[in-house]
Amino acid sequence: MTKIGHGLPPILRSATADLLTKYGPLLFDWAARHGSPLNLVWPDALRENLAALKGVLTERRVQHAIYYGAKGNKSPGLMQAALSASAGLDVSSLYELRDARRLGADGARLVATGPAKTNAFHQALINCNALISVDSPEELEDLIHGLPADAGQQPILLRLRPRDQSKSRFGMPPDAIVHCLVRLAGEGRLRFDGLHFHLSGYRRETRVAALSEAADLIAEARRMGFFPGMIDIGGGLPIQYVDRARYDAHLAAQAPEDYRTGKIPDSFYPYGSTLSAADWLHRLLEAEMNQGRSVAGYLAREGLTLAMEPGRALADQAAITVFRISRVKAVGPDSHVIFVSFSACETWFASEFLIDPILVPATKATVQSPPVRAYLAGHSCLDEDVISNRWLTFPTAPRAGDLLDTPTPAATRWTSSKTSSIAIPCPLASASSKTPKGGPISFPDTIGEV
Ligand SMILES: Cc1ncc(COP(=O)(O)O)c(C=O)c1O
């Protein structure tokens, strides 16, 4: 039986909701013009997200450096929006670095925080004097060997692996940080600018604990004669993709039969956060670190810059993915599979995508069909290539040629696999709602165009 459960409609800002509800035909034109699946971006939304975070930091008088984590969505339009709003970019590969440079970013606006950098990536970062977060003593040695003899001072951060993340392969425990500092003391071509960490999960408490650990190491580094001026807390700010109450109700009510696998996944990305990223940041700055000091108070007293690399929180509401349905096939008396030209994402993490896609029919149905339940599959020949194992309920039967639209949660969980194995081009287009004639327009989101 089709279960009309607790739905998970996405929270959409009005420009996006208007496009989906009032300008359906336009979406079909755009999908035909640019291709499908189409990533549509709204750079102004990223600027708004950035302004909200900056507002919190400025109000608390916290010196800061925000870098957009371009891995969240590699759209040139979004990267350009971050640069034009005086943010920097966190580049995680040579390719992202090249894009950033072509968009006009100089090294002072760039940081590379990823753990597994190639020599070519190191060289390109050194060439533009971008900030490099060093993940391990091994990376430090590689970097030193790659430095030209007459190099100026290359700025680096050392990535801490906080106690709470002792099983993580990213970053270094405190004793390895001290080992790196000893090595740096004899290496004049590198400048130690401070510490970095990036934690999985979204809990403020873990950030506060990591900040306290970083504070001890900053004090130790200063005793050793260094002048660190930054603590970088990485990304991982929360996002409100769906209404919190609905999200909780959904989690509480879901049952194994809601999944075609007959199994509820063990964990989910928190699609329905209670707090906005700005409120989360505000509370982090107010949180007590130790000896009654707030995080903001500690940073001010020590003259430290708070750096961060939010990816999805800055791209929130700034992108949707539009899929053209290629086939709808019955797999049971009341169940279907919907094929789209895409490839698996959350289900590869043994998790699930908990936002309901919105159906935009190509033509109005002539007969009213009963609600239909279906799961979403990618186009490859792998049985595991499933985008959503969850049975989705559609009030009218989806048909080939209809569009499914959904907020793009983040390239790292969503589109990162888009071209690697099955070569599906995933074009980008920039949408603008404010045009002289009033209606939305789109244009290709490529470096030449933004
Ligand atoms: C080192 C680092 N920084 C920042 C980010 C961005 O995280 P988020 O998109 O959750 O803000 C990531 C994402 O994986 C990361 O690995």
The ligand as a Tripos MOL2 file, in Angstrom:
@<TRIPOS>MOLECULE
LIG
   16    16     1     0     0
SMALL
NO_CHARGES

@<TRIPOS>ATOM
      1 C1         38.8320   19.9420    5.4530 C.3       1 LIG1
      2 C2         37.4180   20.3330    5.1310 C.ar      1 LIG1
      3 N1         37.0430   21.6100    5.3140 N.ar      1 LIG1
      4 C3         35.7730   22.0110    5.0230 C.ar      1 LIG1
      5 C4         34.8290   21.1140    4.5400 C.ar      1 LIG1
      6 C5         33.4440   21.6200    4.2470 C.3       1 LIG1
      7 O1         32.5210   21.0320    5.1030 O.3       1 LIG1
      8 P1         30.9940   21.5100    5.0990 P.3       1 LIG1
      9 O2         30.5210   21.4400    3.6990 O.co2     1 LIG1
     10 O3         30.2870   20.5640    6.0040 O.co2     1 LIG1
     11 O4         30.9820   22.9190    5.6250 O.co2     1 LIG1
     12 C6         35.1790   19.7610    4.3390 C.ar      1 LIG1
     13 C7         34.1830   18.7950    3.8280 C.2       1 LIG1
     14 O5         34.3320   17.6270    3.7860 O.2       1 LIG1
     15 C8         36.5150   19.3640    4.6420 C.ar      1 LIG1
     16 O6         36.9060   18.0830    4.4840 O.3       1 LIG1
@<TRIPOS>BOND
     1     1     2 1
     2     2     3 ar
     3     2    15 ar
     4     3     4 ar
     5     4     5 ar
     6     5     6 1
     7     5    12 ar
     8     6     7 1
     9     7     8 1
    10     8     9 2
    11     8    10 1
    12     8    11 1
    13    12    13 1
    14    12    15 ar
    15    13    14 2
    16    15    16 1
@<TRIPOS>SUBSTRUCTURE
     1 LIG1         1 GROUP 0 **** ****
